[in-house]
Amino acid sequence: MDYTKLIKNKPDSSNPTPGEPTIINKLHSTCIPEGLTFTAHFDIIGNMNNKNAVKALAALAQGSRLDVFRLLVTKGPDGMAAGDLSNHFDSPPATMSFHLKELSNAGLTTSRRESRSIIYSANYAEMQKLINFLLENCCADNGGKC
């Protein structure tokens, strides 16, 4: 699919043609694998850019951090205490703290204090932005066919 034609021939956004599929819907229906969501990114505030994507991927490029992040994803918004993560992975607290700091600095986790514990959770919004960023041009050179 030639995406430049879609953009050049796009109707005036102030007067969209009723019932006409939008560019985003056309892109979504042609190249996003089933089960994943799609949001267009144009490097504006709030969207993933190359610098943030590299930072997130670098944080996940280490085996222990990837394991921690994947576990936090399974725990949902309740997350897990830093001490429990350390025990789960049989990792010294200082090492776990380092890994959690790297994930937090990349925006992949959030933390909150509950009593004397710091609870870490996966940042699903940032995870989705990274997935969207990676899939943004999915199959563009293959006519939109995955």
PAPA-191730 format. One record per residue: residue number from 1; x, y, z of N, C-alpha, C in turn. Coordinates in Angstrom, 1 decimal, m for minus. Layout:
% residues N
@i->NUM, n_c1->X, n_c2->Y, n_c3->Z, ca_c1->X, ca_c2->Y, ca_c3->Z, c_c1->X, c_c2->Y, c_c3->Z
...
END
This chain:
% residues 146
@i->1, n_c1->0.9, n_c2->m1.2, n_c3->0.0, ca_c1->0.0, ca_c2->0.0, ca_c3->0.0, c_c1->0.9, c_c2->1.2, c_c3->0.0
@i->2, n_c1->0.6, n_c2->2.2, n_c3->m0.8, ca_c1->1.4, ca_c2->3.4, ca_c3->m0.9, c_c1->0.8, c_c2->4.4, c_c3->0.1
@i->3, n_c1->1.4, n_c2->4.6, n_c3->1.2, ca_c1->0.9, ca_c2->5.5, ca_c3->2.3, c_c1->1.0, c_c2->6.9, c_c3->1.9
@i->4, n_c1->1.9, n_c2->7.3, n_c3->1.0, ca_c1->2.0, ca_c2->8.7, ca_c3->0.6, c_c1->0.7, c_c2->9.1, c_c3->m0.1
@i->5, n_c1->0.2, n_c2->8.2, n_c3->m0.9, ca_c1->m1.1, ca_c2->8.5, ca_c3->m1.6, c_c1->m2.2, c_c2->8.7, c_c3->m0.6
@i->6, n_c1->m2.2, n_c2->7.9, n_c3->0.4, ca_c1->m3.3, ca_c2->8.0, ca_c3->1.4, c_c1->m3.2, c_c2->9.4, c_c3->2.1
@i->7, n_c1->m2.0, n_c2->9.9, n_c3->2.4, ca_c1->m1.8, ca_c2->11.2, ca_c3->3.0, c_c1->m2.1, c_c2->12.3, c_c3->2.1
@i->8, n_c1->m1.6, n_c2->12.2, n_c3->0.8, ca_c1->m1.9, ca_c2->13.3, ca_c3->m0.2, c_c1->m3.3, c_c2->13.4, c_c3->m0.5
@i->9, n_c1->m4.0, n_c2->12.3, n_c3->m0.6, ca_c1->m5.4, ca_c2->12.3, ca_c3->m1.0, c_c1->m6.4, c_c2->12.3, c_c3->0.2
@i->10, n_c1->m5.9, n_c2->12.6, n_c3->1.3, ca_c1->m6.7, ca_c2->12.6, ca_c3->2.5, c_c1->m7.7, c_c2->13.8, c_c3->2.5
@i->11, n_c1->m8.9, n_c2->13.6, n_c3->2.8, ca_c1->m9.9, ca_c2->14.7, ca_c3->2.8, c_c1->m9.5, c_c2->15.7, c_c3->3.9
@i->12, n_c1->m10.0, n_c2->16.9, n_c3->3.6, ca_c1->m9.8, ca_c2->18.0, ca_c3->4.6, c_c1->m10.3, c_c2->17.5, c_c3->6.0
@i->13, n_c1->m9.5, n_c2->17.5, n_c3->7.0, ca_c1->m9.8, ca_c2->16.9, ca_c3->8.3, c_c1->m11.0, c_c2->17.7, c_c3->8.9
@i->14, n_c1->m11.2, n_c2->19.0, n_c3->8.5, ca_c1->m12.3, ca_c2->19.7, ca_c3->9.1, c_c1->m13.7, c_c2->19.3, c_c3->8.5
@i->15, n_c1->m13.6, n_c2->18.7, n_c3->7.3, ca_c1->m14.8, ca_c2->18.2, ca_c3->6.6, c_c1->m14.7, c_c2->16.7, c_c3->6.2
@i->16, n_c1->m14.5, n_c2->15.8, n_c3->7.1, ca_c1->m14.3, ca_c2->14.4, ca_c3->6.7, c_c1->m15.6, c_c2->13.9, c_c3->6.0
@i->17, n_c1->m15.3, n_c2->13.0, n_c3->5.0, ca_c1->m16.5, ca_c2->12.4, ca_c3->4.3, c_c1->m17.1, c_c2->11.3, c_c3->5.2
@i->18, n_c1->m18.4, n_c2->11.4, n_c3->5.5, ca_c1->m19.0, ca_c2->10.4, ca_c3->6.4, c_c1->m18.8, c_c2->9.0, c_c3->5.8
@i->19, n_c1->m18.5, n_c2->8.1, n_c3->6.7, ca_c1->m18.3, ca_c2->6.7, ca_c3->6.4, c_c1->m17.0, c_c2->6.4, c_c3->5.7
@i->20, n_c1->m16.2, n_c2->7.4, n_c3->5.3, ca_c1->m14.9, ca_c2->7.1, ca_c3->4.7, c_c1->m13.9, c_c2->6.7, c_c3->5.7
@i->21, n_c1->m13.2, n_c2->5.6, n_c3->5.5, ca_c1->m12.2, ca_c2->5.1, ca_c3->6.5, c_c1->m11.1, c_c2->6.2, c_c3->6.6
@i->22, n_c1->m10.6, n_c2->6.4, n_c3->7.8, ca_c1->m9.5, ca_c2->7.3, ca_c3->8.0, c_c1->m8.2, c_c2->6.7, c_c3->7.6
@i->23, n_c1->m7.2, n_c2->7.5, n_c3->7.5, ca_c1->m5.8, ca_c2->7.0, ca_c3->7.2, c_c1->m5.4, c_c2->6.0, c_c3->8.2
@i->24, n_c1->m5.6, n_c2->6.3, n_c3->9.5, ca_c1->m5.2, ca_c2->5.4, ca_c3->10.6, c_c1->m6.0, c_c2->4.1, c_c3->10.5
@i->25, n_c1->m7.3, n_c2->4.1, n_c3->10.2, ca_c1->m8.0, ca_c2->2.9, ca_c3->10.0, c_c1->m7.5, c_c2->2.0, c_c3->8.9
@i->26, n_c1->m7.1, n_c2->2.7, n_c3->7.8, ca_c1->m6.6, ca_c2->2.0, ca_c3->6.6, c_c1->m5.3, c_c2->1.3, c_c3->7.0
@i->27, n_c1->m4.4, n_c2->2.1, n_c3->7.7, ca_c1->m3.1, ca_c2->1.5, ca_c3->8.1, c_c1->m3.3, c_c2->0.4, c_c3->9.1
@i->28, n_c1->m4.2, n_c2->0.6, n_c3->10.0, ca_c1->m4.5, ca_c2->m0.4, ca_c3->11.1, c_c1->m5.0, c_c2->m1.7, c_c3->10.4
@i->29, n_c1->m5.9, n_c2->m1.6, n_c3->9.5, ca_c1->m6.5, ca_c2->m2.8, ca_c3->8.9, c_c1->m5.6, c_c2->m3.5, c_c3->8.0
@i->30, n_c1->m4.5, n_c2->m2.9, n_c3->7.5, ca_c1->m3.6, ca_c2->m3.5, ca_c3->6.5, c_c1->m2.3, c_c2->m4.1, c_c3->7.1
@i->31, n_c1->m1.9, n_c2->m3.6, n_c3->8.3, ca_c1->m0.5, ca_c2->m4.0, ca_c3->8.7, c_c1->m0.3, c_c2->m4.2, c_c3->10.2
@i->32, n_c1->m1.3, n_c2->m4.1, n_c3->11.0, ca_c1->m1.1, ca_c2->m4.4, ca_c3->12.4, c_c1->m1.6, c_c2->m5.8, c_c3->12.8
@i->33, n_c1->m0.7, n_c2->m6.6, n_c3->13.3, ca_c1->m1.1, ca_c2->m8.0, ca_c3->13.7, c_c1->m2.3, c_c2->m7.9, c_c3->14.7
@i->34, n_c1->m3.1, n_c2->m8.9, n_c3->14.5, ca_c1->m4.3, ca_c2->m9.0, ca_c3->15.4, c_c1->m3.9, c_c2->m9.1, c_c3->16.8
@i->35, n_c1->m4.6, n_c2->m8.4, n_c3->17.7, ca_c1->m4.3, ca_c2->m8.4, ca_c3->19.1, c_c1->m3.5, c_c2->m7.3, c_c3->19.6
@i->36, n_c1->m2.9, n_c2->m6.5, n_c3->18.7, ca_c1->m2.1, ca_c2->m5.4, ca_c3->19.1, c_c1->m2.9, c_c2->m4.1, c_c3->18.7
@i->37, n_c1->m2.7, n_c2->m3.1, n_c3->19.5, ca_c1->m3.4, ca_c2->m1.8, ca_c3->19.2, c_c1->m2.4, c_c2->m0.9, c_c3->18.4
@i->38, n_c1->m2.9, n_c2->0.1, n_c3->17.8, ca_c1->m2.1, ca_c2->1.0, ca_c3->17.0, c_c1->m2.5, c_c2->2.4, c_c3->17.3
@i->39, n_c1->m1.5, n_c2->3.3, n_c3->17.5, ca_c1->m1.7, ca_c2->4.7, ca_c3->17.6, c_c1->m0.6, c_c2->5.3, c_c3->16.7
@i->40, n_c1->m1.0, n_c2->6.3, n_c3->15.9, ca_c1->0.0, ca_c2->7.0, ca_c3->15.1, c_c1->0.9, c_c2->7.9, c_c3->15.9
@i->41, n_c1->2.2, n_c2->7.9, n_c3->15.6, ca_c1->3.1, ca_c2->8.8, ca_c3->16.3, c_c1->3.8, c_c2->9.7, c_c3->15.3
@i->42, n_c1->3.8, n_c2->11.0, n_c3->15.6, ca_c1->4.4, ca_c2->11.9, ca_c3->14.7, c_c1->5.5, c_c2->12.8, c_c3->15.5
@i->43, n_c1->6.1, n_c2->12.2, n_c3->16.5, ca_c1->7.1, ca_c2->12.9, ca_c3->17.3, c_c1->6.6, c_c2->14.2, c_c3->17.8
@i->44, n_c1->5.5, n_c2->14.2, n_c3->18.4, ca_c1->5.0, ca_c2->15.3, ca_c3->19.1, c_c1->5.0, c_c2->15.0, c_c3->20.6
@i->45, n_c1->4.8, n_c2->16.0, n_c3->21.4, ca_c1->4.8, ca_c2->15.7, ca_c3->22.9, c_c1->3.9, c_c2->14.6, c_c3->23.3
@i->46, n_c1->4.4, n_c2->13.7, n_c3->24.0, ca_c1->3.6, ca_c2->12.5, ca_c3->24.5, c_c1->3.8, c_c2->11.3, c_c3->23.7
@i->47, n_c1->4.5, n_c2->11.4, n_c3->22.5, ca_c1->4.7, ca_c2->10.2, ca_c3->21.7, c_c1->6.1, c_c2->9.7, c_c3->21.8
@i->48, n_c1->6.3, n_c2->8.5, n_c3->21.5, ca_c1->7.7, ca_c2->7.9, ca_c3->21.6, c_c1->8.5, c_c2->8.4, c_c3->20.4
@i->49, n_c1->9.8, n_c2->8.7, n_c3->20.7, ca_c1->10.7, ca_c2->9.1, ca_c3->19.6, c_c1->11.9, c_c2->8.2, c_c3->19.6
@i->50, n_c1->12.8, n_c2->8.3, n_c3->18.7, ca_c1->14.0, ca_c2->7.4, ca_c3->18.6, c_c1->14.7, c_c2->7.4, c_c3->19.9
@i->51, n_c1->15.0, n_c2->8.5, n_c3->20.5, ca_c1->15.8, ca_c2->8.6, ca_c3->21.7, c_c1->15.1, c_c2->7.8, c_c3->22.9
@i->52, n_c1->13.8, n_c2->8.0, n_c3->23.0, ca_c1->13.1, ca_c2->7.3, ca_c3->24.1, c_c1->13.0, c_c2->5.8, c_c3->23.8
@i->53, n_c1->12.9, n_c2->5.4, n_c3->22.5, ca_c1->12.8, ca_c2->4.0, ca_c3->22.2, c_c1->14.1, c_c2->3.3, c_c3->22.4
@i->54, n_c1->15.2, n_c2->4.0, n_c3->22.1, ca_c1->16.6, ca_c2->3.4, ca_c3->22.3, c_c1->16.8, c_c2->3.2, c_c3->23.8
@i->55, n_c1->16.4, n_c2->4.2, n_c3->24.6, ca_c1->16.5, ca_c2->4.1, ca_c3->26.1, c_c1->15.7, c_c2->2.9, c_c3->26.6
@i->56, n_c1->14.5, n_c2->2.8, n_c3->26.2, ca_c1->13.7, ca_c2->1.7, ca_c3->26.7, c_c1->14.2, c_c2->0.3, c_c3->26.2
@i->57, n_c1->14.6, n_c2->0.2, n_c3->25.0, ca_c1->15.2, ca_c2->m1.0, ca_c3->24.5, c_c1->16.5, c_c2->m1.4, c_c3->25.1
@i->58, n_c1->17.3, n_c2->m0.4, n_c3->25.4, ca_c1->18.6, ca_c2->m0.6, ca_c3->26.1, c_c1->18.3, c_c2->m1.2, c_c3->27.5
@i->59, n_c1->17.3, n_c2->m0.6, n_c3->28.2, ca_c1->17.0, ca_c2->m1.1, ca_c3->29.5, c_c1->16.5, c_c2->m2.6, c_c3->29.5
@i->60, n_c1->15.8, n_c2->m2.9, n_c3->28.4, ca_c1->15.3, ca_c2->m4.3, ca_c3->28.3, c_c1->16.4, c_c2->m5.3, c_c3->27.7
@i->61, n_c1->17.5, n_c2->m4.7, n_c3->27.2, ca_c1->18.5, ca_c2->m5.5, ca_c3->26.6, c_c1->19.4, c_c2->m6.3, c_c3->27.6
@i->62, n_c1->19.1, n_c2->m6.2, n_c3->28.8, ca_c1->19.8, ca_c2->m7.0, ca_c3->29.8, c_c1->18.9, c_c2->m8.0, c_c3->30.4
@i->63, n_c1->19.3, n_c2->m9.3, n_c3->30.4, ca_c1->18.5, ca_c2->m10.4, ca_c3->30.8, c_c1->17.7, c_c2->m10.3, c_c3->32.1
@i->64, n_c1->18.4, n_c2->m9.8, n_c3->33.2, ca_c1->17.8, ca_c2->m9.7, ca_c3->34.5, c_c1->16.7, c_c2->m8.6, c_c3->34.5
@i->65, n_c1->17.0, n_c2->m7.5, n_c3->33.8, ca_c1->16.0, ca_c2->m6.4, ca_c3->33.7, c_c1->14.8, c_c2->m6.9, c_c3->32.9
@i->66, n_c1->15.0, n_c2->m7.6, n_c3->31.8, ca_c1->13.9, ca_c2->m8.1, ca_c3->31.0, c_c1->13.0, c_c2->m9.1, c_c3->31.8
@i->67, n_c1->13.7, n_c2->m9.9, n_c3->32.6, ca_c1->12.9, ca_c2->m10.8, ca_c3->33.5, c_c1->12.1, c_c2->m10.1, c_c3->34.5
@i->68, n_c1->12.7, n_c2->m9.0, n_c3->35.1, ca_c1->11.9, ca_c2->m8.2, ca_c3->36.1, c_c1->10.8, c_c2->m7.5, c_c3->35.5
@i->69, n_c1->11.0, n_c2->m6.9, n_c3->34.3, ca_c1->9.9, ca_c2->m6.2, ca_c3->33.6, c_c1->8.8, c_c2->m7.2, c_c3->33.2
@i->70, n_c1->9.1, n_c2->m8.3, n_c3->32.7, ca_c1->8.1, ca_c2->m9.3, ca_c3->32.3, c_c1->7.3, c_c2->m9.8, c_c3->33.5
@i->71, n_c1->7.9, n_c2->m9.9, n_c3->34.7, ca_c1->7.2, ca_c2->m10.3, ca_c3->35.9, c_c1->6.3, c_c2->m9.2, c_c3->36.3
@i->72, n_c1->6.8, n_c2->m7.9, n_c3->36.3, ca_c1->5.9, ca_c2->m6.8, ca_c3->36.6, c_c1->4.7, c_c2->m6.7, c_c3->35.7
@i->73, n_c1->4.9, n_c2->m7.0, n_c3->34.4, ca_c1->3.8, ca_c2->m7.0, ca_c3->33.5, c_c1->2.7, c_c2->m8.0, c_c3->33.9
@i->74, n_c1->3.1, n_c2->m9.1, n_c3->34.4, ca_c1->2.1, ca_c2->m10.1, ca_c3->34.8, c_c1->1.4, c_c2->m9.7, c_c3->36.1
@i->75, n_c1->2.1, n_c2->m8.9, n_c3->37.0, ca_c1->1.5, ca_c2->m8.5, ca_c3->38.2, c_c1->0.4, c_c2->m7.4, c_c3->38.1
@i->76, n_c1->0.3, n_c2->m6.8, n_c3->37.0, ca_c1->m0.7, ca_c2->m5.7, ca_c3->36.8, c_c1->m0.4, c_c2->m4.5, c_c3->37.6
@i->77, n_c1->m1.4, n_c2->m3.6, n_c3->37.7, ca_c1->m1.1, ca_c2->m2.3, ca_c3->38.4, c_c1->m0.8, c_c2->m2.4, c_c3->39.9
@i->78, n_c1->m1.1, n_c2->m3.6, n_c3->40.5, ca_c1->m0.7, ca_c2->m3.8, ca_c3->41.9, c_c1->0.8, c_c2->m3.8, c_c3->42.1
@i->79, n_c1->1.5, n_c2->m4.3, n_c3->41.1, ca_c1->3.0, ca_c2->m4.4, ca_c3->41.1, c_c1->3.5, c_c2->m5.3, c_c3->42.2
@i->80, n_c1->4.8, n_c2->m5.0, n_c3->42.5, ca_c1->5.5, ca_c2->m5.8, ca_c3->43.5, c_c1->6.4, c_c2->m5.0, c_c3->44.3
@i->81, n_c1->6.6, n_c2->m5.3, n_c3->45.5, ca_c1->7.6, ca_c2->m4.5, ca_c3->46.4, c_c1->9.0, c_c2->m4.9, c_c3->45.9
@i->82, n_c1->9.9, n_c2->m3.9, n_c3->46.0, ca_c1->11.3, ca_c2->m4.1, ca_c3->45.6, c_c1->11.9, c_c2->m5.3, c_c3->46.3
@i->83, n_c1->11.7, n_c2->m5.4, n_c3->47.6, ca_c1->12.2, ca_c2->m6.5, ca_c3->48.4, c_c1->11.7, c_c2->m7.9, c_c3->47.9
@i->84, n_c1->10.4, n_c2->m7.9, n_c3->47.6, ca_c1->9.8, ca_c2->m9.2, ca_c3->47.0, c_c1->10.4, c_c2->m9.5, c_c3->45.7
@i->85, n_c1->10.7, n_c2->m8.5, n_c3->44.9, ca_c1->11.3, ca_c2->m8.7, ca_c3->43.6, c_c1->12.7, c_c2->m9.3, c_c3->43.8
@i->86, n_c1->13.4, n_c2->m8.7, n_c3->44.7, ca_c1->14.8, ca_c2->m9.2, ca_c3->45.1, c_c1->14.8, c_c2->m10.6, c_c3->45.5
@i->87, n_c1->13.8, n_c2->m11.0, n_c3->46.4, ca_c1->13.7, ca_c2->m12.4, ca_c3->46.9, c_c1->13.3, c_c2->m13.3, c_c3->45.7
@i->88, n_c1->12.4, n_c2->m12.9, n_c3->44.9, ca_c1->11.9, ca_c2->m13.7, ca_c3->43.8, c_c1->13.0, c_c2->m14.1, c_c3->42.9
@i->89, n_c1->13.9, n_c2->m13.2, n_c3->42.6, ca_c1->15.0, ca_c2->m13.5, ca_c3->41.7, c_c1->16.3, c_c2->m13.8, c_c3->42.4
@i->90, n_c1->16.2, n_c2->m14.0, n_c3->43.7, ca_c1->17.4, ca_c2->m14.3, ca_c3->44.5, c_c1->18.6, c_c2->m13.4, c_c3->44.2
@i->91, n_c1->18.2, n_c2->m12.1, n_c3->44.2, ca_c1->19.2, ca_c2->m11.1, ca_c3->43.8, c_c1->19.5, c_c2->m10.2, c_c3->45.0
@i->92, n_c1->20.7, n_c2->m9.8, n_c3->45.2, ca_c1->21.0, ca_c2->m8.8, ca_c3->46.3, c_c1->20.2, c_c2->m7.6, c_c3->46.1
@i->93, n_c1->19.7, n_c2->m7.0, n_c3->47.2, ca_c1->18.9, ca_c2->m5.7, ca_c3->47.1, c_c1->19.5, c_c2->m4.6, c_c3->46.3
@i->94, n_c1->20.8, n_c2->m4.4, n_c3->46.5, ca_c1->21.5, ca_c2->m3.4, ca_c3->45.7, c_c1->21.4, c_c2->m3.6, c_c3->44.2
@i->95, n_c1->21.6, n_c2->m4.9, n_c3->43.8, ca_c1->21.5, ca_c2->m5.2, ca_c3->42.4, c_c1->20.1, c_c2->m5.0, c_c3->41.8
@i->96, n_c1->19.1, n_c2->m5.4, n_c3->42.6, ca_c1->17.7, ca_c2->m5.2, ca_c3->42.2, c_c1->17.4, c_c2->m3.7, c_c3->42.1
@i->97, n_c1->17.9, n_c2->m3.0, n_c3->43.1, ca_c1->17.7, ca_c2->m1.5, ca_c3->43.0, c_c1->18.3, c_c2->m0.9, c_c3->41.8
@i->98, n_c1->19.4, n_c2->m1.4, n_c3->41.4, ca_c1->20.1, ca_c2->m0.9, ca_c3->40.1, c_c1->19.2, c_c2->m1.2, c_c3->38.9
@i->99, n_c1->18.7, n_c2->m2.4, n_c3->38.8, ca_c1->17.9, ca_c2->m2.8, ca_c3->37.7, c_c1->16.6, c_c2->m2.0, c_c3->37.7
@i->100, n_c1->16.0, n_c2->m1.8, n_c3->38.8, ca_c1->14.7, ca_c2->m1.1, ca_c3->38.9, c_c1->14.9, c_c2->0.4, c_c3->38.5
@i->101, n_c1->16.1, n_c2->0.9, n_c3->38.9, ca_c1->16.4, ca_c2->2.3, ca_c3->38.6, c_c1->16.5, c_c2->2.4, c_c3->37.0
@i->102, n_c1->17.2, n_c2->1.5, n_c3->36.4, ca_c1->17.3, ca_c2->1.5, ca_c3->35.0, c_c1->16.0, c_c2->1.4, c_c3->34.2
@i->103, n_c1->15.1, n_c2->0.6, n_c3->34.7, ca_c1->13.8, ca_c2->0.4, ca_c3->34.1, c_c1->13.0, c_c2->1.7, c_c3->34.4
@i->104, n_c1->13.1, n_c2->2.3, n_c3->35.5, ca_c1->12.4, ca_c2->3.5, ca_c3->35.8, c_c1->12.9, c_c2->4.7, c_c3->35.0
@i->105, n_c1->14.2, n_c2->4.8, n_c3->34.9, ca_c1->14.8, ca_c2->5.9, ca_c3->34.0, c_c1->14.4, c_c2->5.8, c_c3->32.6
@i->106, n_c1->14.1, n_c2->4.6, n_c3->32.1, ca_c1->13.7, ca_c2->4.4, ca_c3->30.8, c_c1->12.1, c_c2->4.6, c_c3->30.6
@i->107, n_c1->11.5, n_c2->4.8, n_c3->31.7, ca_c1->10.0, ca_c2->5.1, ca_c3->31.7, c_c1->9.2, c_c2->3.8, c_c3->31.7
@i->108, n_c1->9.8, n_c2->2.6, n_c3->31.9, ca_c1->9.1, ca_c2->1.4, ca_c3->31.7, c_c1->8.4, c_c2->0.9, c_c3->33.0
@i->109, n_c1->8.8, n_c2->1.5, n_c3->34.1, ca_c1->8.1, ca_c2->1.2, ca_c3->35.4, c_c1->7.8, c_c2->2.5, c_c3->36.2
@i->110, n_c1->6.8, n_c2->2.3, n_c3->37.0, ca_c1->6.5, ca_c2->3.4, ca_c3->38.0, c_c1->6.6, c_c2->2.9, c_c3->39.4
@i->111, n_c1->6.8, n_c2->3.8, n_c3->40.3, ca_c1->6.9, ca_c2->3.3, ca_c3->41.7, c_c1->6.1, c_c2->4.2, c_c3->42.6
@i->112, n_c1->5.7, n_c2->3.6, n_c3->43.7, ca_c1->5.0, ca_c2->4.3, ca_c3->44.8, c_c1->5.3, c_c2->3.8, c_c3->46.1
@i->113, n_c1->5.2, n_c2->4.6, n_c3->47.1, ca_c1->5.6, ca_c2->4.2, ca_c3->48.5, c_c1->4.3, c_c2->3.7, c_c3->49.1
@i->114, n_c1->4.4, n_c2->2.5, n_c3->49.8, ca_c1->3.4, ca_c2->2.0, ca_c3->50.6, c_c1->4.0, c_c2->1.6, c_c3->51.9
@i->115, n_c1->3.7, n_c2->2.4, n_c3->53.0, ca_c1->4.4, ca_c2->2.2, ca_c3->54.3, c_c1->5.9, c_c2->2.3, c_c3->54.1
@i->116, n_c1->6.6, n_c2->1.2, n_c3->54.4, ca_c1->8.1, ca_c2->1.2, ca_c3->54.3, c_c1->8.5, c_c2->0.6, c_c3->53.0
@i->117, n_c1->7.6, n_c2->0.2, n_c3->52.1, ca_c1->8.0, ca_c2->m0.5, ca_c3->50.9, c_c1->7.8, c_c2->0.4, c_c3->49.7
@i->118, n_c1->8.7, n_c2->0.2, n_c3->48.7, ca_c1->8.5, ca_c2->0.8, ca_c3->47.4, c_c1->7.9, c_c2->m0.2, c_c3->46.5
@i->119, n_c1->6.8, n_c2->0.1, n_c3->45.9, ca_c1->6.1, ca_c2->m0.9, ca_c3->45.0, c_c1->6.3, c_c2->m0.4, c_c3->43.6
@i->120, n_c1->6.8, n_c2->m1.4, n_c3->42.8, ca_c1->7.1, ca_c2->m1.1, ca_c3->41.4, c_c1->6.0, c_c2->m1.8, c_c3->40.5
@i->121, n_c1->5.6, n_c2->m1.1, n_c3->39.5, ca_c1->4.6, ca_c2->m1.6, ca_c3->38.5, c_c1->5.1, c_c2->m1.3, c_c3->37.1
@i->122, n_c1->4.7, n_c2->m2.1, n_c3->36.2, ca_c1->5.0, ca_c2->m1.9, ca_c3->34.7, c_c1->4.2, c_c2->m0.6, c_c3->34.3
@i->123, n_c1->4.8, n_c2->0.2, n_c3->33.5, ca_c1->4.2, ca_c2->1.4, ca_c3->33.0, c_c1->3.6, c_c2->1.0, c_c3->31.6
@i->124, n_c1->2.3, n_c2->0.6, n_c3->31.6, ca_c1->1.7, ca_c2->0.0, ca_c3->30.4, c_c1->1.6, c_c2->1.0, c_c3->29.3
@i->125, n_c1->1.4, n_c2->2.3, n_c3->29.7, ca_c1->1.3, ca_c2->3.3, ca_c3->28.6, c_c1->2.6, c_c2->3.5, c_c3->27.9
@i->126, n_c1->3.7, n_c2->3.5, n_c3->28.6, ca_c1->5.0, ca_c2->3.5, ca_c3->27.9, c_c1->5.3, c_c2->2.3, c_c3->27.1
@i->127, n_c1->4.9, n_c2->1.1, n_c3->27.7, ca_c1->5.1, ca_c2->m0.1, ca_c3->27.0, c_c1->4.3, c_c2->m0.1, c_c3->25.6
@i->128, n_c1->3.1, n_c2->0.4, n_c3->25.7, ca_c1->2.3, ca_c2->0.5, ca_c3->24.5, c_c1->2.9, c_c2->1.4, c_c3->23.5
@i->129, n_c1->3.4, n_c2->2.6, n_c3->24.0, ca_c1->4.0, ca_c2->3.5, ca_c3->23.1, c_c1->5.2, c_c2->2.9, c_c3->22.4
@i->130, n_c1->6.0, n_c2->2.1, n_c3->23.1, ca_c1->7.2, ca_c2->1.4, ca_c3->22.5, c_c1->6.7, c_c2->0.4, c_c3->21.4
@i->131, n_c1->5.7, n_c2->m0.3, n_c3->21.7, ca_c1->5.1, ca_c2->m1.3, ca_c3->20.7, c_c1->4.6, c_c2->m0.6, c_c3->19.5
@i->132, n_c1->3.9, n_c2->0.5, n_c3->19.7, ca_c1->3.4, ca_c2->1.3, ca_c3->18.6, c_c1->4.5, c_c2->1.9, c_c3->17.8
@i->133, n_c1->5.5, n_c2->2.4, n_c3->18.4, ca_c1->6.7, ca_c2->2.9, ca_c3->17.7, c_c1->7.4, c_c2->1.9, c_c3->16.9
@i->134, n_c1->7.5, n_c2->0.7, n_c3->17.4, ca_c1->8.2, ca_c2->m0.4, ca_c3->16.7, c_c1->7.3, c_c2->m0.9, c_c3->15.5
@i->135, n_c1->6.0, n_c2->m0.8, n_c3->15.6, ca_c1->5.1, ca_c2->m1.2, ca_c3->14.5, c_c1->4.7, c_c2->m0.1, c_c3->13.6
@i->136, n_c1->5.1, n_c2->1.1, n_c3->13.8, ca_c1->4.6, ca_c2->2.3, ca_c3->13.1, c_c1->4.7, c_c2->2.1, c_c3->11.6
@i->137, n_c1->5.8, n_c2->1.5, n_c3->11.1, ca_c1->5.9, ca_c2->1.4, ca_c3->9.6, c_c1->5.9, c_c2->m0.1, c_c3->9.2
@i->138, n_c1->5.1, n_c2->m0.9, n_c3->10.0, ca_c1->5.0, ca_c2->m2.3, ca_c3->9.8, c_c1->4.6, c_c2->m2.6, c_c3->8.3
@i->139, n_c1->5.5, n_c2->m3.3, n_c3->7.7, ca_c1->5.2, ca_c2->m3.9, ca_c3->6.3, c_c1->5.0, c_c2->m2.8, c_c3->5.3
@i->140, n_c1->5.4, n_c2->m1.6, n_c3->5.5, ca_c1->5.2, ca_c2->m0.4, ca_c3->4.6, c_c1->5.9, c_c2->m0.7, c_c3->3.2
@i->141, n_c1->7.0, n_c2->m1.4, n_c3->3.2, ca_c1->7.6, ca_c2->m1.7, ca_c3->1.9, c_c1->7.1, c_c2->m3.0, c_c3->1.2
@i->142, n_c1->6.1, n_c2->m3.6, n_c3->1.9, ca_c1->5.5, ca_c2->m4.8, ca_c3->1.4, c_c1->4.1, c_c2->m4.6, c_c3->1.0
@i->143, n_c1->3.8, n_c2->m3.4, n_c3->0.7, ca_c1->2.4, ca_c2->m3.1, ca_c3->0.3, c_c1->1.4, c_c2->m3.2, c_c3->1.4
@i->144, n_c1->1.9, n_c2->m3.1, n_c3->2.6, ca_c1->1.0, ca_c2->m3.2, ca_c3->3.8, c_c1->0.6, c_c2->m4.6, c_c3->4.1
@i->145, n_c1->1.2, n_c2->m5.6, n_c3->3.5, ca_c1->0.8, ca_c2->m7.0, ca_c3->3.8, c_c1->1.8, c_c2->m7.6, c_c3->4.7
@i->146, n_c1->1.4, n_c2->m8.1, n_c3->5.8, ca_c1->2.3, ca_c2->m8.7, ca_c3->6.8, c_c1->2.3, c_c2->m10.2, c_c3->6.5
END
